[in-house]
Amino acid sequence: MATLSLIGAEGAGQNSGKDNYVWKILIFGILGIILAFAIGFSTNKIFLHESVIGLSATLVFLLALILFLIDFSLESLFAQSLRWPMIILQSLAVVAGLYFGRPNNFWIWQLSWIAIFILFFWFGRHLMQTAAEDMLKLRWQRITKKGLAQLLTVFALFISVSLGVFLWQRPNNEIMISESALTSILNSGNFVVHLYLKDFDWKMKTDDFLKIVAEKVVNSSLEKMLGKSLEGLPAAYVENQKQAFIEQNIPSLKNQISQFVGFTIRGQDSLAHVAYQFVYGKLRNLPASVNQIIVIVFVVVVFIALRALAALVSVVARFLGYLLYEILLAVGFVHLIYEGRTKESVVLS
C-alpha cells in the first residue's frame, strides 16, 4: 500500500523528520488561510464592481478559489490528521474577507457561515483522506473528486446567498441589475432579432432603430400596394417617396413605443437605456413582498448555475493540482512510502 508523507522513510520517528513535517504542512495551512480570505474579500468586490489590487475582482476570486482547492487537496493528502485548527481558521478567514470587503453592510447572522464552512471543509477533507486510505495505489483524481465537490457546493451557496444579501440591502431606487449587465443579456439574443433586422443592436440609438423599422414598414407597404408597378417608376422618384413616408412614420412609431414603456423616449437614447428604464420602472412599482420573492428565486437560479459550472472548475483544479502533486514528488518535497497491509475476510467453511 502506498501512502504520502512529508518526511522520508529514513526520517520517520526522528525529531528532524517531525520538524520537517510541521513546517511543511504549516505552509499549506497558512497559504489556505490567505486564499480563503481572498475568496471572501473578492466576493463582495464583484458585486460592487470594484477592483482588487488593480485586478478584476472576478479574476482574483477565480484564481483564489482554484488555488485554494488545490492547496486544500494537497494539505488533506499530506496531513496526518484532519487538522481541525486549520479548518476552523480557514473558515474564519472566508468570513473575515467577506466582512472587510463591505464592513458597513455585514449582518450578524452571516457569522453562521463559519459553522457551515467548518462542516463542509471537514466533510471534504474526510472524503479525501478516507479515499486515500482505501486505495492500494494512490489515484489523485479519484481521491480529490468527491471532496472538491463538497467545497465547490459550499462556495456556490456562499456566493449566491451573499449576492442575495447584497440585493436585499440595495436602496429602494436601485434594481438588482445594472444597465451594462442588462445590455449584455439583451445582446446575447440578438441572433433572433437579426432574422428580421440584420443591423440590430441594443446599443444603437432609438432614432436609428426607428428609421430601420420604418423603412421595413414602408417597403412592405409599397410592395403590397404597387407590386410590380414599382419597376416602371423612376428610381429617384421611388426613393424620394420612401424617404418621405419614413419621415412621416418615425414620429408615429416613437409615440407608440413611448405609450408602451410609459415615458417619453428620446432619439439619442440607446435601446438598452430605454429597456433599462422600462424594467426599472416596473420593478420599482412592485410590492416589497414580490421584490423579495424575485430576489429569492434569483438566488436559487444563481446557485443552480454556479453548481453546474463547478464541474468545470473542479476539472481545472484537479488537473493543475495533479501537476503540482507530481512536481512536489519529483523535487522530494513529499515522499511515497510503501507499506504492507493485512486484511480480514469472513468465509463459510
C-alpha positions, 0 to 999 in steps of 0.5 A, spaced: 500 500 500 502 506 498 501 512 502 504 520 502 508 523 507 512 529 508 518 526 511 522 520 508 522 513 510 529 514 513 526 520 517 520 517 520 520 517 528 526 522 528 525 529 531 528 532 524 523 528 520 517 531 525 520 538 524 520 537 517 513 535 517 510 541 521 513 546 517 511 543 511 504 542 512 504 549 516 505 552 509 499 549 506 495 551 512 497 558 512 497 559 504 489 556 505 488 561 510 490 567 505 486 564 499 480 563 503 480 570 505 481 572 498 475 568 496 471 572 501 474 579 500 473 578 492 466 576 493 463 582 495 468 586 490 464 583 484 458 585 486 460 592 487 464 592 481 470 594 484 477 592 483 482 588 487 489 590 487 488 593 480 485 586 478 478 584 476 475 582 482 472 576 478 479 574 476 482 574 483 476 570 486 477 565 480 484 564 481 483 564 489 478 559 489 482 554 484 488 555 488 485 554 494 482 547 492 488 545 490 492 547 496 486 544 500 487 537 496 494 537 497 494 539 505 488 533 506 493 528 502 499 530 506 496 531 513 496 526 518 490 528 521 484 532 519 487 538 522 481 541 525 485 548 527 486 549 520 479 548 518 476 552 523 481 558 521 480 557 514 473 558 515 474 564 519 478 567 514 472 566 508 468 570 513 473 575 515 474 577 507 467 577 506 466 582 512 472 587 510 470 587 503 463 591 505 464 592 513 458 597 513 453 592 510 455 585 514 449 582 518 450 578 524 447 572 522 452 571 516 457 569 522 453 562 521 457 561 515 463 559 519 459 553 522 457 551 515 464 552 512 467 548 518 462 542 516 463 542 509 471 543 509 471 537 514 466 533 510 471 534 504 477 533 507 474 526 510 472 524 503 479 525 501 483 522 506 478 516 507 479 515 499 486 515 500 486 510 505 482 505 501 486 505 495 492 500 494 495 505 489 494 512 490 489 515 484 489 523 485 483 524 481 479 519 484 481 521 491 480 529 490 473 528 486 468 527 491 471 532 496 472 538 491 465 537 490 463 538 497 467 545 497 465 547 490 457 546 493 459 550 499 462 556 495 456 556 490 451 557 496 456 562 499 456 566 493 449 566 491 446 567 498 451 573 499 449 576 492 442 575 495 444 579 501 447 584 497 440 585 493 436 585 499 440 591 502 440 595 495 436 602 496 429 602 494 431 606 487 436 601 485 434 594 481 438 588 482 441 589 475 445 594 472 444 597 465 451 594 462 449 587 465 442 588 462 445 590 455 449 584 455 443 579 456 439 583 451 445 582 446 446 575 447 439 574 443 440 578 438 441 572 433 433 572 433 432 579 432 437 579 426 432 574 422 428 580 421 433 586 422 440 584 420 443 591 423 440 590 430 443 592 436 441 594 443 446 599 443 444 603 437 440 609 438 432 609 438 432 614 432 436 609 428 432 603 430 426 607 428 428 609 421 430 601 420 423 599 422 420 604 418 423 603 412 421 595 413 414 598 414 414 602 408 417 597 403 412 592 405 407 597 404 409 599 397 410 592 395 403 590 397 400 596 394 404 597 387 407 590 386 410 590 380 408 597 378 414 599 382 419 597 376 416 602 371 417 608 376 423 612 376 428 610 381 429 617 384 422 618 384 421 611 388 426 613 393 424 620 394 417 617 396 420 612 401 424 617 404 418 621 405 413 616 408 419 614 413 419 621 415 412 621 416 412 614 420 418 615 425 414 620 429 408 615 429 412 609 431 416 613 437 409 615 440 407 608 440 413 605 443 413 611 448 405 609 450 408 602 451 414 603 456 410 609 459 415 615 458 417 619 453 423 616 449 428 620 446 432 619 439 439 619 442 437 614 447 440 607 446 435 601 446 438 598 452 437 605 456 430 605 454 429 597 456 433 599 462 428 604 464 422 600 462 424 594 467 426 599 472 420 602 472 416 596 473 420 593 478 420 599 482 412 599 482 412 592 485 410 590 492 416 589 497 413 582 498 414 580 490 421 584 490 423 579 495 420 573 492 424 575 485 430 576 489 429 569 492 428 565 486 434 569 483 438 566 488 436 559 487 437 560 479 444 563 481 446 557 485 443 552 480 448 555 475 454 556 479 453 548 481 453 546 474 459 550 472 463 547 478 464 541 474 468 545 470 472 548 475 473 542 479 476 539 472 481 545 472 483 544 479 484 537 479 488 537 473 493 543 475 493 540 482 495 533 479 501 537 476 503 540 482 502 533 486 507 530 481 512 536 481 512 536 489 514 528 488 519 529 483 523 535 487 522 530 494 518 535 497 513 529 499 515 522 499 511 515 497 512 510 502 510 503 501 507 499 506 504 492 507 497 491 509 493 485 512 486 484 511 480 480 514 475 476 510 469 472 513 468 465 509 463 459 510 467 453 511 
